[in-house]
Amino acid sequence: MNLLSLETSSQDVSIAVFKNEDILLEYNFSSRDNLSAMLVPSLEFVLKSLDLSMGNIDLFGVGIGPGLFTGIRIGLATLKGVAFAEKKPLVGVTSLMALAFKFVDTEKNVISLIDAKKGEVYLGGYRFMGGEPVELIPPCLLKINDIVPLLEKFPDKIFTGSGAEKHKDFLVHHFSGSRQLNRSHFLANEIGMIAWQQFRRKRYLTNLQSLSPFYLRKPDAESNLAVSNAILD
């Protein structure tokens, strides 16, 4: 089975192709305001490098967020279009779980933190059992100060992600003995491995209209529109 995975929820965009559980190729690049122009050519380059076409892909994995609103929308729209045309199954994976999966071999609790600006973080907590993630804390959006009472009951913590990097001093002060570990920010490899696990358990979508971005906060454009309407009213 050929699997293609895609992650666009941050500026660190990545594409990976697997043969069953074995990765064949991972392609990473940084994108700012040019993702919509770069994504399809990048997908074509990756497939051509492996002498494959979209028709040869049996399963798609895609990051659904949380993260950059525009990047998530572009990634989902692109993969939905391809998967719909090919009538292939698709698995959506949160970026928080994908970040934690980089520590799949640890016995510690993994706390994924993504910087959400405005003094907030996207947070998810995971532990791995037999190589598969168990969700300890569902993805949530919190003020950084509010994570302290939530996490006090979880010992042996590893913090990872852009939120852990930004708030390193805060974490060291409030969680002595915990560790801040960061590996590559590119997540297509981890999304592909999770998608393969989910597919084997028949946890995938064929009705692609039911796959939506995983937002924990409204996009700024929607929030600004709501404020404008309130002022006009």
Buried (B, 14 or more C-beta within 10 A) or exposed (E): EBBBBBBBBBBBBBBBBBEEEEBBBBBBBEBEEEBBEBBEEBBEEBBEEBEBEBEEBBBBBBBBBBBBBBBBBBBBBBBBEBBBEBEBBBBBBBBBBBBBBBBBEBEBBBBBBBBBEEEBBBBBBBBBEEEBBEBBBEBBBBEBEBBBEBBEEBEEBBBBBBBBBBBEEBBBEBBEEBBBBBEEBBBBBBBBBBBBBBBEEEEBBEEBEEBEBBBBBEBEEEEEEEEEEEEEE
